[in-house]
Amino acid sequence: MTKGLTYRDAGVDIDAGSELVKRIGPACKATHRPELLGAIGGFAALAELPDRYRQPVLVTGTDGVGTKLKLAIDHDHHDSVGQDLVAMCVNDVLVTGAEPFLFLDYYASGKLDVDIAERVVKGIAYGCELAGCALVGGETAEMPGFYSAGDYDLAGFCVGVVEKDEIVTGAELAIGDSLIGLSSSGPHANGYSLIRRILSDSGVELKPTLLAQLLAPTRIYASAIAQLHGSMAIGGMAHITGGGLLENLPRMFSTTGLAALIDPDSWQRPEIFSWLQQAGNVAETEMLRTFNCGIGYIVCVPANQADSAVDCLTGAGEQAQVIGELVAHDHIPQADQLLIA
């Protein structure tokens, strides 16, 4: 009698998926929070809301790593893309003043390589530890014929919690407020289609030092922002993600009539951005609307609290500096200033 087909014959290895769950168990457990009910492995994750909130509001965010994954896959660099995934979601949630609470991931490939998937998910768990949120589950999808051999994709989903009367809306922003920039670790996870085109066109040898700069994991600003939020009122925040400074800073403003006046010389742009600009002959405006150019997150506070805010953020481990101020949208900048409205 002919042996019947199995799911493994079709390219899906259920046993490999089970093995992955066993391997990542300890890493996921390390992100546990007391509000969680039950363990990973059920159909859905259950959690009570933290009891210190009087009027808790849930904040949600989702994102991926984009084509930075392709660079990581091509160079067997799988350990930190999980942190990228967490950071891209968590930093978005942070701008509302929320505390990152729960995180889920989606890992999809044509054929599950348990060793690689383990490295990726452990990176996700590490990112969750940095963010203070619990990795409560996810999905590992094996889809033969859909992805090329060796490729995989990632998506992440973050749930945060914020007190209703402490939501950062930008409504209190005013002319004269100071803008504080928190340094990035590099391009984070944005602009990699352009980066890969520059690498291809230039034919440069991708040496370990350059690769390390390009694959540096995205900073997670949760701990520093939590400390700042606990010490003073924050008028507005912006995650400098896809779209760079030009597209993301205005998202901070909830009212019209405001603009950001930036001093581009107030921070040192990491070497990798200068290299990309020169190697790709990229115009300055294109740099500013594609990359974070060294500033990964911006906080806005009253001018008389700027020094205290910088001290708090620096004490929390961030490189922070005043990079500009809020002005009227019709303000005329000087030649060495950048007006973003």
N, C-alpha and C positions, 0 to 999 in steps of 0.2 A: 504494500500500500504506500502510495506517495505521501511523503510528509507534507503537511499543510504549511502555508505561509505563516510567518510570525511578524509581529510588529518590528522586530529587529531586522528581519529580512527586508522590510520596507525602509530601513534606515533609522529607526528610532529605538534607542536602547534604554528601556525602562530601568534596568539594573544600574546603569551609569547614573541616571538621575537620582536613584536611591542612595548610591554611594556618595554623590555630591552632598546631599542633605546631611549625611552622617559627618562628613568632613567639616562642613561649615558650622555645625551645631555649636561648638565652643565659642567661635568668633561671634555668632549671633547672641549667644547667652551673655557675652561680655557687655552688650548694649542694653541689657534689661533695665526697665524702669518699674518702680513699685505699682504703677497704675495698670500694668498688663494683667490680663486674665487669660490663663491657659498658656500653652506652649506653641512654638512654631510647628506646623505640620497639619493644622486644621484647614478647613475650607476658607476661613476668614479669621482675621485677628480681632481680638476684643480688648478694649481698654477703657477704664474709667477716666473721666477728666480729672486732672489734678485738683485736689480739694481746696487749694489756696485761692482759687479764682472765684470771685463773687458772681460775675456775669461773663463766663467764658465764651469767646468767639473763636470758631475754628477757621484757620487760614490754610489754604491748600496751594500747592505748586507742583509742577511737573516739568521735566526737561530731560535731555540726553547729553551725550558727550560729543556728538557730531563726528566730523571726519578726523578729529584727533585720534579716534580709535584706529583708523587705518594706519597712521604713523606708528602707533603703539603695537599693533598687530604685526606690521612688517618688520619690527625690530625686537620682537619678543619682550615687550615692556608692558606686562599686564598687571603689575602689582599696585599701581597708583591710579589707574583710570577709574577705579571704584570711588576713590576720594573725589575725583573730578565730578563724578555723577552726583554724589551727595552734595557737594559744594554748589553746583549749579542750581539745585532745587532749594537747598537751605538758605542760600544767600538771597534768593528771591523772596522767600517767606519772611526773612528778617526785616525787610524794609517796612513792614507794617508794625514793627515792634513786637512781633510774636516770638514765642519760645518754640524752637523746633521740638516736636513731640514724637511723631511716628514716621517711619520711613519704610517704603516697599520698593523692590526693584524688579525689573523685567530683563531677563537675559535670554537672547535668542540666537541660535546658531543652526547651521545645516547639519552638523554632527557634533554632539556634545563631547568635548575634550575635558574630562573631569579635572585634570591637573591645572589646565588654564582657567577653567571656571572657578576652581577653588581659589586661585590667586586673585581673580577679579572680585569675588564675593568677600573675601577677607579684606580687600581694600575698601569695599563698601562698608563693612562693619567698622573698620578703623575710622573712616570718615564720620560714621554715626557717633562713635565715641567722642570725636573731636567736637561734634555739633551738639552732643548731649541728648540726642534722640535715640529711640529704640528701633532697631531693625526687626520688624515684626513679621516679615514674610516676603514673598515675592513669587515670581513665576520663572521657571526655566523651560523654554520652548525649544524643541528640537524639530527642525523643519527641513528635511532632506530635499534637495533640488531648489530650494528657495534662496539660500545663501551660498556663495562660493566657498570652496574648501578653505578652512582655516579662519574664515571671517565670522564675526559675531556682532551683535548690536546690543545696546543698553538703553534702558529708560528708567527714570526714577520718579517717585511720587512721595512728596513730603506733606505731612499734616502738622500745623503749628497751632498754638493756643495763645490768645492775647486777651487781656482784660478789656471789656468793651469801652470803658472810658479812658483807656490808655493806648488806643490804636493811633499810630502815627499816620496822619492823613495829609500833612503838608498845609493844612488850613491856617496854621499859626505862623507860617513863614513871613518874614518881613524884610524890606530893604535894609541892608547893613548887616544881616546875619552872616556868620562865617561858615565857609565850606571847608571841611576837614577831609583830606584824602587819606585813605588807608592803602598802603602799597600792595601791589599784586606780586605774585611769584613769577610772572611771565605772561604769555598770552592767555593763560587759564584754559578755557575750552572753546575759544571763539576765534574765527578767522582762519581756520586750518585748511579750508579749501584754497584760500589765497596762499597760505604758507606752503602747502604742498605744490602749488603751481610755481612758486618762486624756487623751491628746491629743484623741481624738474627742469625749469628753464635755465637756471644758473649752472646746473650740472655739478654743483659743489659736492665735495666728499663730506658725507654726514659723519663727522668725527664725534667721539663720545661726549666731548664738552658741549658741542652745539646741540646734539640730541638731548642731553640732559636739560638744557635750557628750554628746549621746545616741549619737552614732556614733563616739566616740573608740575606737580599737582596743584590744582586750584586751591587757593587759600579759603578756609572756612572761618568766617568772622563772628560766629555765634557767641563764643565766650566773651570776646572783647565788647561786643555790642550789648550783651546782657549786663556786663559790669557798668558800662556807660549809662544804659537805660535805668539802672538802679540808682544812679547818683545824680541825674539831672534830666530835665525834659528835653526831648529831641524833637526839633521842628520838622525834619524831613530826612529821608535817606534814599540812596540810589545804589543799586547793584550795577556796576559797569560791566555789562555782559554783551551779547550780540548787538551791534550798533554803536559800540564804543561810547566815548564821552558825549559826542554830539547828539546821539539818539536817546541815551538813558538819563542824563542829568535832567532834562526838562520833564521827565515823568515824575519827578519829585514835586512839581508845582501843581497844586490843586486849584489855584486861581490864576487868571491871566494877569499880565502886566509885569511879571517878574522875569529876570534873566540871571544867568550866572556869569560873573566876570572872573575869568581864570587867568592865573599867572603861570604859563607853561614852564617857567624856570624855577618854580617853587619846589619841584621835586626832581630827583635824578631819574631819568628814563633808563630802565634796564638796557644793557648792551644789546640784548637780542632784538629789541625793536629797531635800534639804529641799523643793525645788520640786515634785518628784513627790508627796511626802507631803502637802503642802498642797493642790496642785491636784487630787489625787484623794481627799483626805480619807481617807488610808490609815492605819490603826492602826499603832502602833509594832511590835507583834508581827508583823503582816503584812509590814512593811518588812523585819524581820530574818529572816523565813523565805522571802522572795522575792528580795531584793537583797543584794549584798555590803556595801552601806552604807559603802563606802570602804576595806574591807580585802579584798584579793583573794587573799591567801595567808597561812597561819600556820605558823610554825616553833616547835617546843617544844625547849628546851635547859635544862640545869641552871641554877638561879638564879645560881650563881657564874660562869657563862659568858655571861650575858645581855648584859652591856655589850660584851664582845668580839664577840658575834654581831651586835649592832646596828651596831657599827663596821664589821664586815666587809660586811654587807649594804648599808650606806650608801655605803661605798667602792666597791661594785659598781654603784652608780647607783640603788638603790632608796630609797624613803622607808620607813624601818623604825622601829618603836617597840615597847616592851613594853606590851602591852594587857591583861595579866592573868596568872593563874597557875593551876596545877592544885590542886584541893582535893578533899576527900572528897565523895562524891555527896550526902551528907546535910547538907552545909554550909549554914548559914543566911546568905544574902547581906544586905548592908545595902541601904537603900532606893535608893541610887544605883549599885548593882552589878547585874550580870546573871549569873545562874547557868545554865550550859548543860550538861546531863547526857545 
